C-alpha cells in the first residue's frame, strides 16, 4: 500500500479516512479514481494489481476519447488503437423482408473518426500508469471484503486487514457488486437466451478502418478494426451455438468466421484467446444511495451492441467526478444525499435510454414476426436514405444530445430542481 500525508487522515479507531474510496480496478474504476483525484479530492483506489489477462477490446467513441485525453491517459495508448471511420450495417438474416445496407461515415458529421478500437489490456496499462503519478490518489493493492455505510461515512475492510473509511464510495466492482449490496440498491435482471463469443482475428486484406456489423437471426456479428490487418470479433448467437463455436479448434473457428464475414477481409486466422459469456440486461433501482455511487457494470449491464457498455462506464466516471468535485468546491459533503441525487439525475436518462435502444435493436433481430421485420427494414432504409436522420443517428451514437461538454468547472455545478430530483430518485 502506498499512502502519503496529503492522501489520508488517521481516525481514532485506527481506520484511514479519505474523501472518496473507489472499489474496483477495471477501466471504469481506474478512470473514476483518476478523475476524482484530478479534482483535488483525497481518493483511495482499492483494487488488486493483476495483469489484464484476456484480449478483449473496446471501441472507444468520441466522448470517451475526449475524457481519456483530459485524464492524460489517451496519449499513452493512442498508438495501440485503430481508428473507426466507417460503420457498416449489413442485414444477413436471410429473411423475406431484409433491411438495406447502411453505411455511416464519420466525415459526414465532421469527425476524423467515430472513435478508436483498443485492446483493454493496453487501455488498463495506460490508466495504471497515470494513476501512479497522482499524489492524492492512494492505491491499496487489495480487495474489499466488507463494506458498511452509516449516516456519516462508509467503512471498508480489505482482505488484507486494512480498515478505511470515506465520505463517498464509488462501487466499480462489477456485476456481483459488494458496494451495491451494501448500499441496499435493488437490481432487476433480465437473462437473455444469447451468449457472446469474443476473440481476435488476423486477415489478408486491409480493413480500411471500417467496422462491419452483420445482423443475423441470432444476433449481431461484429468485426471491429485493430491496428494492422487485425480485427476484434464479437459473435452473438444462441447459447447452444456459442458453446459449439467455443469448442471448435482454431482451424474450424477460422473457417466459420471467414464464412460469416463473406470473405470481405480475405483469409482469416483466429488468434489465441477466446471469451464466452451469457448476455443479460441489469438495471439498478438507483445509481447512488447511502453514500455509495455505482459505475460500470455495477450500474448497468447491456448486450455488446453498438459499443455502449464501457462508453457508458466512462461517462459514469466522468459524472461522479464532476458531481463530487462540485460538492467539494462548494464546501459540501461529497457523499451527502443531495450529491448522490445529482449523480442519479445525470446518469438515469443516459443509462436507461441506451439500455432501451440496445434491447429494442436486439429484439428486432430475434423476432420472426413480419410486421417487426418490416418496421426494422423501413427504419434502416430511412436512416440510410435521409441524410439529416443519418447524421442525427451518428451524433446520438457518439454521445447523448442532452449531455453538455464537460468542462473542468461547468457541468459539475449543474443542479436539477427539487421536482426533477424527486421524479428521478425513487424511494
Order of alpha helices (4+ residues) and beta strands (2+ residues): beta-beta-alpha-beta-beta-alpha-alpha-beta-beta-beta-beta-alpha-beta-beta-beta-beta-alpha-beta-beta-beta-beta-alpha-alpha-beta-beta-beta-beta-alpha-alpha-alpha-alpha-alpha
